[in-house]
Amino acid sequence: MAGQSDIKLSVIEKYYQRVDHADSLLCIGLDSDVERLPVRFADDPHPQFAFNQWVIDQTHQYVCAYKPNLAFYEARGDQGLYDLKLTLDYLRANYPDILTIGDAKRADIGSTNTGYVSALFDWFGFDAVTLHPYLGGEALQPFLDRADKGCIILCRTSNPGSGELQNLVVDGKPLWEIIAEKVRDRWNRHNNCMLVMGATYPEEIKQVRAIIGEMPLLIPGIGAQGGNVEQTVRFGVDQKGRGLIINSSRGVIFVEDPRESARQLRDVINEYR
């Protein structure tokens, strides 16, 4: 496995360089539900990959990252996983400067984690993956030790029911705030951590930015979930107007003209940077 001394360009620096090159904080979620693909892809032997390739070629100039959610590929078994592998291979071969995020929400213990790390980072080749903190640092450590890869830890998620646990008060603080502090103080030793913060909770985005400093945030919840772009950007950007990876999935990939949708969203985001 790669160590810190092997790194030529860290994942965080790769993100910053891509933001500057594309002038974009936009991430497109390749949530390619096979039931929603346009009819013209139905007969392709690799329909999800063919669709992803089309979306990528249409939108790449306007994005800083692509984020497939593994659930949409795992649902098709080996065929879906192969389409996902083809997608990652295509991105590495044609757009290697764009950050790739595996939305997998993993973290376990022992040999189970070893399999997750190897599959996500080495076989698929993701630059970063989403992780949940509920099992503690022990479960996250094999991911965190990969200084060549990014660890994006769930903090305050965008779903309406997230507060059931994330807002529980422990020692006078909501649990999500404790998670942010834990990442800042203990888990980010290789400077390869980021946090997931939902756009549906802009005040918490403002608070977490004050807690973690310049650490990048992955922001779901724009579009169908109702997150506000202006508040998200104004409250969430770092001192250089970067530090956000703002995800949109259905609002880009399932429209008639993904290129124009991506361009418009990129430009709207940039109005508030």
TORKOL-4160 file (C-alpha; in steps of 0.2 Angstrom, whole numbers, padded with zeros to 4 digits, m for minus):
273
<pt num="1" X="0000" Y="0000" Z="0000"/>
<pt num="2" X="0006" Y="0017" Z="m0004"/>
<pt num="3" X="0012" Y="0028" Z="0011"/>
<pt num="4" X="0014" Y="0046" Z="0013"/>
<pt num="5" X="0032" Y="0047" Z="0006"/>
<pt num="6" X="0025" Y="0040" Z="m0010"/>
<pt num="7" X="0013" Y="0054" Z="m0013"/>
<pt num="8" X="0017" Y="0066" Z="m0028"/>
<pt num="9" X="0001" Y="0076" Z="m0027"/>
<pt num="10" X="m0011" Y="0073" Z="m0012"/>
<pt num="11" X="m0030" Y="0071" Z="m0014"/>
<pt num="12" X="m0033" Y="0088" Z="m0007"/>
<pt num="13" X="m0021" Y="0096" Z="m0018"/>
<pt num="14" X="m0028" Y="0087" Z="m0033"/>
<pt num="15" X="m0045" Y="0094" Z="m0028"/>
<pt num="16" X="m0038" Y="0112" Z="m0026"/>
<pt num="17" X="m0029" Y="0111" Z="m0043"/>
<pt num="18" X="m0045" Y="0105" Z="m0052"/>
<pt num="19" X="m0056" Y="0118" Z="m0044"/>
<pt num="20" X="m0044" Y="0132" Z="m0050"/>
<pt num="21" X="m0043" Y="0124" Z="m0067"/>
<pt num="22" X="m0061" Y="0122" Z="m0070"/>
<pt num="23" X="m0066" Y="0137" Z="m0059"/>
<pt num="24" X="m0079" Y="0125" Z="m0052"/>
<pt num="25" X="m0085" Y="0118" Z="m0035"/>
<pt num="26" X="m0098" Y="0107" Z="m0044"/>
<pt num="27" X="m0098" Y="0088" Z="m0041"/>
<pt num="28" X="m0109" Y="0077" Z="m0052"/>
<pt num="29" X="m0116" Y="0062" Z="m0044"/>
<pt num="30" X="m0116" Y="0047" Z="m0056"/>
<pt num="31" X="m0132" Y="0039" Z="m0048"/>
<pt num="32" X="m0136" Y="0030" Z="m0064"/>
<pt num="33" X="m0152" Y="0021" Z="m0059"/>
<pt num="34" X="m0154" Y="0008" Z="m0073"/>
<pt num="35" X="m0172" Y="0010" Z="m0073"/>
<pt num="36" X="m0171" Y="0029" Z="m0077"/>
<pt num="37" X="m0158" Y="0028" Z="m0091"/>
<pt num="38" X="m0164" Y="0035" Z="m0108"/>
<pt num="39" X="m0171" Y="0022" Z="m0120"/>
<pt num="40" X="m0156" Y="0023" Z="m0131"/>
<pt num="41" X="m0145" Y="0015" Z="m0118"/>
<pt num="42" X="m0156" Y="0000" Z="m0115"/>
<pt num="43" X="m0148" Y="m0012" Z="m0128"/>
<pt num="44" X="m0130" Y="m0007" Z="m0124"/>
<pt num="45" X="m0121" Y="m0022" Z="m0116"/>
<pt num="46" X="m0115" Y="m0010" Z="m0102"/>
<pt num="47" X="m0129" Y="0002" Z="m0101"/>
<pt num="48" X="m0123" Y="0011" Z="m0085"/>
<pt num="49" X="m0106" Y="0014" Z="m0091"/>
<pt num="50" X="m0112" Y="0020" Z="m0108"/>
<pt num="51" X="m0123" Y="0032" Z="m0100"/>
<pt num="52" X="m0110" Y="0038" Z="m0088"/>
<pt num="53" X="m0098" Y="0040" Z="m0102"/>
<pt num="54" X="m0110" Y="0051" Z="m0111"/>
<pt num="55" X="m0113" Y="0062" Z="m0095"/>
<pt num="56" X="m0095" Y="0063" Z="m0092"/>
<pt num="57" X="m0091" Y="0069" Z="m0110"/>
<pt num="58" X="m0105" Y="0081" Z="m0109"/>
<pt num="59" X="m0100" Y="0089" Z="m0092"/>
<pt num="60" X="m0082" Y="0087" Z="m0088"/>
<pt num="61" X="m0076" Y="0104" Z="m0091"/>
<pt num="62" X="m0088" Y="0111" Z="m0078"/>
<pt num="63" X="m0084" Y="0099" Z="m0063"/>
<pt num="64" X="m0072" Y="0097" Z="m0050"/>
<pt num="65" X="m0077" Y="0079" Z="m0045"/>
<pt num="66" X="m0088" Y="0064" Z="m0050"/>
<pt num="67" X="m0097" Y="0054" Z="m0036"/>
<pt num="68" X="m0105" Y="0037" Z="m0041"/>
<pt num="69" X="m0116" Y="0030" Z="m0027"/>
<pt num="70" X="m0112" Y="0012" Z="m0026"/>
<pt num="71" X="m0129" Y="0006" Z="m0022"/>
<pt num="72" X="m0135" Y="0010" Z="m0040"/>
<pt num="73" X="m0122" Y="m0002" Z="m0047"/>
<pt num="74" X="m0122" Y="m0016" Z="m0033"/>
<pt num="75" X="m0141" Y="m0017" Z="m0037"/>
<pt num="76" X="m0136" Y="m0025" Z="m0054"/>
<pt num="77" X="m0124" Y="m0037" Z="m0046"/>
<pt num="78" X="m0108" Y="m0041" Z="m0056"/>
<pt num="79" X="m0114" Y="m0032" Z="m0071"/>
<pt num="80" X="m0117" Y="m0016" Z="m0062"/>
<pt num="81" X="m0100" Y="m0017" Z="m0053"/>
<pt num="82" X="m0092" Y="m0020" Z="m0070"/>
<pt num="83" X="m0100" Y="m0005" Z="m0077"/>
<pt num="84" X="m0094" Y="0005" Z="m0062"/>
<pt num="85" X="m0076" Y="m0001" Z="m0065"/>
<pt num="86" X="m0077" Y="0004" Z="m0083"/>
<pt num="87" X="m0083" Y="0021" Z="m0078"/>
<pt num="88" X="m0068" Y="0023" Z="m0066"/>
<pt num="89" X="m0056" Y="0017" Z="m0079"/>
<pt num="90" X="m0063" Y="0029" Z="m0092"/>
<pt num="91" X="m0061" Y="0044" Z="m0080"/>
<pt num="92" X="m0043" Y="0039" Z="m0076"/>
<pt num="93" X="m0038" Y="0037" Z="m0094"/>
<pt num="94" X="m0047" Y="0053" Z="m0101"/>
<pt num="95" X="m0049" Y="0065" Z="m0086"/>
<pt num="96" X="m0036" Y="0060" Z="m0073"/>
<pt num="97" X="m0036" Y="0077" Z="m0065"/>
<pt num="98" X="m0055" Y="0076" Z="m0060"/>
<pt num="99" X="m0058" Y="0070" Z="m0042"/>
<pt num="100" X="m0067" Y="0053" Z="m0040"/>
<pt num="101" X="m0077" Y="0049" Z="m0025"/>
<pt num="102" X="m0085" Y="0033" Z="m0021"/>
<pt num="103" X="m0101" Y="0036" Z="m0011"/>
<pt num="104" X="m0100" Y="0019" Z="m0001"/>
<pt num="105" X="m0102" Y="0025" Z="0017"/>
<pt num="106" X="m0091" Y="0011" Z="0023"/>
<pt num="107" X="m0081" Y="0007" Z="0039"/>
<pt num="108" X="m0080" Y="m0009" Z="0049"/>
<pt num="109" X="m0067" Y="m0019" Z="0059"/>
<pt num="110" X="m0054" Y="m0031" Z="0055"/>
<pt num="111" X="m0052" Y="m0040" Z="0039"/>
<pt num="112" X="m0069" Y="m0033" Z="0033"/>
<pt num="113" X="m0061" Y="m0016" Z="0032"/>
<pt num="114" X="m0046" Y="m0023" Z="0023"/>
<pt num="115" X="m0057" Y="m0029" Z="0009"/>
<pt num="116" X="m0066" Y="m0012" Z="0008"/>
<pt num="117" X="m0050" Y="m0003" Z="0007"/>
<pt num="118" X="m0043" Y="m0014" Z="m0006"/>
<pt num="119" X="m0059" Y="m0014" Z="m0017"/>
<pt num="120" X="m0063" Y="0004" Z="m0016"/>
<pt num="121" X="m0045" Y="0012" Z="m0017"/>
<pt num="122" X="m0036" Y="m0001" Z="m0027"/>
<pt num="123" X="m0048" Y="m0011" Z="m0038"/>
<pt num="124" X="m0060" Y="0003" Z="m0042"/>
<pt num="125" X="m0047" Y="0016" Z="m0040"/>
<pt num="126" X="m0057" Y="0030" Z="m0031"/>
<pt num="127" X="m0048" Y="0045" Z="m0025"/>
<pt num="128" X="m0059" Y="0046" Z="m0010"/>
<pt num="129" X="m0073" Y="0037" Z="m0002"/>
<pt num="130" X="m0087" Y="0042" Z="0010"/>
<pt num="131" X="m0086" Y="0034" Z="0028"/>
<pt num="132" X="m0097" Y="0033" Z="0043"/>
<pt num="133" X="m0089" Y="0037" Z="0060"/>
<pt num="134" X="m0101" Y="0026" Z="0071"/>
<pt num="135" X="m0088" Y="0012" Z="0075"/>
<pt num="136" X="m0075" Y="0025" Z="0080"/>
<pt num="137" X="m0057" Y="0028" Z="0075"/>
<pt num="138" X="m0053" Y="0009" Z="0075"/>
<pt num="139" X="m0064" Y="0006" Z="0060"/>
<pt num="140" X="m0058" Y="0021" Z="0051"/>
<pt num="141" X="m0040" Y="0018" Z="0053"/>
<pt num="142" X="m0036" Y="0007" Z="0038"/>
<pt num="143" X="m0044" Y="0021" Z="0027"/>
<pt num="144" X="m0035" Y="0035" Z="0036"/>
<pt num="145" X="m0019" Y="0026" Z="0035"/>
<pt num="146" X="m0020" Y="0028" Z="0016"/>
<pt num="147" X="m0012" Y="0045" Z="0015"/>
<pt num="148" X="m0013" Y="0044" Z="m0004"/>
<pt num="149" X="m0032" Y="0043" Z="m0003"/>
<pt num="150" X="m0046" Y="0054" Z="0004"/>
<pt num="151" X="m0058" Y="0050" Z="0018"/>
<pt num="152" X="m0074" Y="0059" Z="0018"/>
<pt num="153" X="m0083" Y="0056" Z="0035"/>
<pt num="154" X="m0101" Y="0059" Z="0038"/>
<pt num="155" X="m0104" Y="0073" Z="0050"/>
<pt num="156" X="m0121" Y="0082" Z="0047"/>
<pt num="157" X="m0131" Y="0073" Z="0033"/>
<pt num="158" X="m0144" Y="0081" Z="0022"/>
<pt num="159" X="m0158" Y="0068" Z="0025"/>
<pt num="160" X="m0173" Y="0075" Z="0036"/>
<pt num="161" X="m0171" Y="0061" Z="0049"/>
<pt num="162" X="m0152" Y="0064" Z="0052"/>
<pt num="163" X="m0155" Y="0074" Z="0068"/>
<pt num="164" X="m0162" Y="0058" Z="0077"/>
<pt num="165" X="m0144" Y="0054" Z="0081"/>
<pt num="166" X="m0133" Y="0068" Z="0074"/>
<pt num="167" X="m0141" Y="0081" Z="0085"/>
<pt num="168" X="m0140" Y="0071" Z="0102"/>
<pt num="169" X="m0132" Y="0082" Z="0114"/>
<pt num="170" X="m0116" Y="0075" Z="0122"/>
<pt num="171" X="m0106" Y="0085" Z="0135"/>
<pt num="172" X="m0116" Y="0101" Z="0129"/>
<pt num="173" X="m0113" Y="0098" Z="0111"/>
<pt num="174" X="m0122" Y="0090" Z="0097"/>
<pt num="175" X="m0115" Y="0074" Z="0091"/>
<pt num="176" X="m0111" Y="0080" Z="0074"/>
<pt num="177" X="m0100" Y="0094" Z="0081"/>
<pt num="178" X="m0090" Y="0081" Z="0091"/>
<pt num="179" X="m0087" Y="0071" Z="0076"/>
<pt num="180" X="m0081" Y="0087" Z="0067"/>
<pt num="181" X="m0069" Y="0090" Z="0081"/>
<pt num="182" X="m0063" Y="0072" Z="0082"/>
<pt num="183" X="m0059" Y="0073" Z="0063"/>
<pt num="184" X="m0050" Y="0089" Z="0066"/>
<pt num="185" X="m0040" Y="0084" Z="0081"/>
<pt num="186" X="m0037" Y="0065" Z="0079"/>
<pt num="187" X="m0041" Y="0057" Z="0063"/>
<pt num="188" X="m0034" Y="0070" Z="0050"/>
<pt num="189" X="m0015" Y="0066" Z="0054"/>
<pt num="190" X="m0012" Y="0063" Z="0035"/>
<pt num="191" X="m0022" Y="0079" Z="0030"/>
<pt num="192" X="m0033" Y="0068" Z="0019"/>
<pt num="193" X="m0049" Y="0070" Z="0028"/>
<pt num="194" X="m0065" Y="0079" Z="0023"/>
<pt num="195" X="m0083" Y="0080" Z="0030"/>
<pt num="196" X="m0100" Y="0077" Z="0023"/>
<pt num="197" X="m0112" Y="0092" Z="0027"/>
<pt num="198" X="m0129" Y="0093" Z="0020"/>
<pt num="199" X="m0134" Y="0108" Z="0011"/>
<pt num="200" X="m0151" Y="0107" Z="0020"/>
<pt num="201" X="m0143" Y="0113" Z="0036"/>
<pt num="202" X="m0134" Y="0129" Z="0031"/>
<pt num="203" X="m0131" Y="0136" Z="0049"/>
<pt num="204" X="m0122" Y="0120" Z="0053"/>
<pt num="205" X="m0111" Y="0122" Z="0038"/>
<pt num="206" X="m0106" Y="0139" Z="0045"/>
<pt num="207" X="m0103" Y="0132" Z="0062"/>
<pt num="208" X="m0092" Y="0117" Z="0055"/>
<pt num="209" X="m0082" Y="0129" Z="0044"/>
<pt num="210" X="m0077" Y="0138" Z="0060"/>
<pt num="211" X="m0073" Y="0122" Z="0068"/>
<pt num="212" X="m0062" Y="0114" Z="0055"/>
<pt num="213" X="m0054" Y="0128" Z="0046"/>
<pt num="214" X="m0049" Y="0125" Z="0028"/>
<pt num="215" X="m0054" Y="0106" Z="0027"/>
<pt num="216" X="m0065" Y="0103" Z="0012"/>
<pt num="217" X="m0083" Y="0098" Z="0013"/>
<pt num="218" X="m0093" Y="0087" Z="0002"/>
<pt num="219" X="m0111" Y="0095" Z="0001"/>
<pt num="220" X="m0126" Y="0084" Z="m0004"/>
<pt num="221" X="m0144" Y="0091" Z="m0004"/>
<pt num="222" X="m0144" Y="0104" Z="m0017"/>
<pt num="223" X="m0158" Y="0102" Z="m0029"/>
<pt num="224" X="m0171" Y="0089" Z="m0026"/>
<pt num="225" X="m0168" Y="0089" Z="m0007"/>
<pt num="226" X="m0170" Y="0108" Z="m0006"/>
<pt num="227" X="m0153" Y="0114" Z="m0001"/>
<pt num="228" X="m0150" Y="0133" Z="m0004"/>
<pt num="229" X="m0135" Y="0136" Z="m0015"/>
<pt num="230" X="m0132" Y="0154" Z="m0010"/>
<pt num="231" X="m0132" Y="0150" Z="0009"/>
<pt num="232" X="m0122" Y="0134" Z="0006"/>
<pt num="233" X="m0108" Y="0144" Z="m0003"/>
<pt num="234" X="m0108" Y="0159" Z="0007"/>
<pt num="235" X="m0107" Y="0149" Z="0024"/>
<pt num="236" X="m0096" Y="0135" Z="0017"/>
<pt num="237" X="m0081" Y="0141" Z="0006"/>
<pt num="238" X="m0064" Y="0143" Z="0014"/>
<pt num="239" X="m0054" Y="0159" Z="0014"/>
<pt num="240" X="m0049" Y="0156" Z="m0005"/>
<pt num="241" X="m0067" Y="0153" Z="m0011"/>
<pt num="242" X="m0064" Y="0134" Z="m0012"/>
<pt num="243" X="m0066" Y="0120" Z="0001"/>
<pt num="244" X="m0083" Y="0114" Z="m0006"/>
<pt num="245" X="m0088" Y="0099" Z="m0016"/>
<pt num="246" X="m0106" Y="0103" Z="m0020"/>
<pt num="247" X="m0115" Y="0088" Z="m0027"/>
<pt num="248" X="m0129" Y="0087" Z="m0039"/>
<pt num="249" X="m0136" Y="0071" Z="m0046"/>
<pt num="250" X="m0153" Y="0070" Z="m0054"/>
<pt num="251" X="m0153" Y="0088" Z="m0058"/>
<pt num="252" X="m0139" Y="0086" Z="m0070"/>
<pt num="253" X="m0139" Y="0068" Z="m0076"/>
<pt num="254" X="m0157" Y="0065" Z="m0080"/>
<pt num="255" X="m0160" Y="0081" Z="m0090"/>
<pt num="256" X="m0161" Y="0083" Z="m0109"/>
<pt num="257" X="m0145" Y="0093" Z="m0109"/>
<pt num="258" X="m0133" Y="0089" Z="m0095"/>
<pt num="259" X="m0119" Y="0100" Z="m0102"/>
<pt num="260" X="m0130" Y="0116" Z="m0100"/>
<pt num="261" X="m0137" Y="0110" Z="m0084"/>
<pt num="262" X="m0119" Y="0108" Z="m0077"/>
<pt num="263" X="m0113" Y="0124" Z="m0084"/>
<pt num="264" X="m0128" Y="0134" Z="m0077"/>
<pt num="265" X="m0126" Y="0126" Z="m0059"/>
<pt num="266" X="m0107" Y="0129" Z="m0059"/>
<pt num="267" X="m0110" Y="0147" Z="m0064"/>
<pt num="268" X="m0124" Y="0150" Z="m0051"/>
<pt num="269" X="m0112" Y="0142" Z="m0037"/>
<pt num="270" X="m0098" Y="0154" Z="m0043"/>
<pt num="271" X="m0109" Y="0169" Z="m0041"/>
<pt num="272" X="m0108" Y="0167" Z="m0022"/>
<pt num="273" X="m0090" Y="0162" Z="m0020"/>
